[in-house]
Amino acid sequence: MAVSDLTSYPPPAPEPGPPRRRDYDSPGIDPQTAGPTPWPTIRHWVSEAIAASESLPGLAEPTAVSVATVDADGVPNVRTVLARFLDEHGPGFVSSLHSAKAAELAANPHIALSYTWPGLFRAIRFRGTAAAIETEALVAYWRTRPYGSQIAACASLQSHPIGSRQELEREFATWAAHYPETGSVDDVPMPADFHGWRVHPTEVEFWAGRRSRLHDRIVYTRVADGTLDDPAAWAVSRRQP
Ligand SMILES: Cc1cc2nc3c(=O)[nH]c(=O)nc-3n(C[C@H](O)[C@H](O)[C@H](O)COP(=O)(O)O)c2cc1C
């Protein structure tokens, strides 16, 4: 389907027929091979998703994650972001302090984050609390952003209303004129509202789709302080699918 078809109106009617159904046949996962901590499997699955994204179009953004927060009324909110950080302390992402997620996390740091790779019949779910990414790591990431992405971050008061696309593009042009592109990574200073959060997990679940919906779910539950690679910090169990 061409991209232009996506905006055609009225859209084509969905094909009639039974619900789409596909059997999942991942190799699965068990606590023995997964080991006493979640870290090796996290690293392995994310690396495999990145490698698979070279050939599977559906995996175009293998580090895209869903991030769930709750608002002041306890109502859940979820959106997709890119996991820009991942180490033994947990996955992390960047966004704007103007955003809804920033306000929600400031009031309630509880968070859930999920990598979901339907094309690989796999998901990794994290639950925990969010904390600010260290400034040094954030600035290092900022300097890797392309010039246009840096300008867009300056121009957007994320999650706030704006009247039109033209107004947004005017903001972009104003900021681009303010910080002209010379090709240096320091063309655009990191704005004060550019922020990063890391999830400090209390639970990590690996989901592997198996035949006849008899899936594997291996769950690591935090029992003590420690990194994702500290065997003293985690208890492992299997959950029913
Ligand atoms: C594939 C994809 C990647 C995205 N990456 C980011 C990101 O890294 N950071 C970000 O703030 N928003 C990203 N977004 C936009 C968010 O989904 C969301 O619209 C935005 O962060 C505002 O969310 P909020 O109003 O709930 O705070 C991405 C969206 C998609 C679909």
The ligand as an SDF file (V2000), in Angstrom:
LIG
                    3D

 31 33  0  0  0  0  0  0  0  0999 V2000
    7.9760    5.2150   16.6450 C   0  0  0  0  0  0  0  0  0  0  0  0
    7.7770    6.3870   17.5680 C   0  0  0  0  0  0  0  0  0  0  0  0
    8.8580    6.8940   18.2580 C   0  0  0  0  0  0  0  0  0  0  0  0
    8.7090    7.9900   19.1270 C   0  0  0  0  0  0  0  0  0  0  0  0
    9.7780    8.3980   19.8660 N   0  0  0  0  0  0  0  0  0  0  0  0
    9.6120    9.3780   20.7850 C   0  0  0  0  0  0  0  0  0  0  0  0
   10.6800    9.7140   21.6780 C   0  0  0  0  0  0  0  0  0  0  0  0
   11.7620    9.0960   21.6760 O   0  0  0  0  0  0  0  0  0  0  0  0
   10.4460   10.7130   22.5690 N   0  0  0  0  0  0  0  0  0  0  0  0
    9.2530   11.3800   22.6270 C   0  0  0  0  0  0  0  0  0  0  0  0
    9.1170   12.2830   23.4540 O   0  0  0  0  0  0  0  0  0  0  0  0
    8.2280   11.0620   21.8190 N   0  0  0  0  0  0  0  0  0  0  0  0
    8.3740   10.0690   20.8970 C   0  0  0  0  0  0  0  0  0  0  0  0
    7.3190    9.7100   20.0960 N   0  0  0  0  0  0  0  0  0  0  0  0
    6.0430   10.4510   20.2350 C   0  0  0  0  0  0  0  0  0  0  0  0
    5.2710    9.9400   21.4640 C   0  0  0  0  0  0  0  0  0  0  0  0
    4.6190    8.7250   21.1380 O   0  0  0  0  0  0  0  0  0  0  0  0
    4.2580   10.9430   22.0050 C   0  0  0  0  0  0  0  0  0  0  0  0
    3.4260   11.4100   20.9710 O   0  0  0  0  0  0  0  0  0  0  0  0
    4.9320   12.1480   22.6630 C   0  0  0  0  0  0  0  0  0  0  0  0
    6.0650   11.7670   23.4180 O   0  0  0  0  0  0  0  0  0  0  0  0
    3.9650   12.9020   23.5580 C   0  0  0  0  0  0  0  0  0  0  0  0
    3.4780   12.0320   24.5400 O   0  0  0  0  0  0  0  0  0  0  0  0
    2.7560   12.5690   25.8840 P   0  0  0  0  0  0  0  0  0  0  0  0
    1.8570   13.7000   25.4720 O   0  0  0  0  0  0  0  0  0  0  0  0
    2.0120   11.3990   26.4120 O   0  0  0  0  0  0  0  0  0  0  0  0
    3.8420   13.0310   26.8240 O   0  0  0  0  0  0  0  0  0  0  0  0
    7.4390    8.6160   19.2550 C   0  0  0  0  0  0  0  0  0  0  0  0
    6.3410    8.0850   18.5630 C   0  0  0  0  0  0  0  0  0  0  0  0
    6.5040    6.9740   17.7620 C   0  0  0  0  0  0  0  0  0  0  0  0
    5.2880    6.3750   17.0930 C   0  0  0  0  0  0  0  0  0  0  0  0
  1  2  1  0
  2  3  1  0
  2 30  2  0
  3  4  2  0
  4  5  1  0
  4 28  1  0
  5  6  2  0
  6  7  1  0
  6 13  1  0
  7  8  2  0
  7  9  1  0
  9 10  1  0
 10 11  2  0
 10 12  1  0
 12 13  2  0
 13 14  1  0
 14 15  1  0
 14 28  1  0
 15 16  1  0
 16 17  1  0
 16 18  1  0
 18 19  1  0
 18 20  1  0
 20 21  1  0
 20 22  1  0
 22 23  1  0
 23 24  1  0
 24 25  2  0
 24 26  1  0
 24 27  1  0
 28 29  2  0
 29 30  1  0
 30 31  1  0
M  END
$$$$
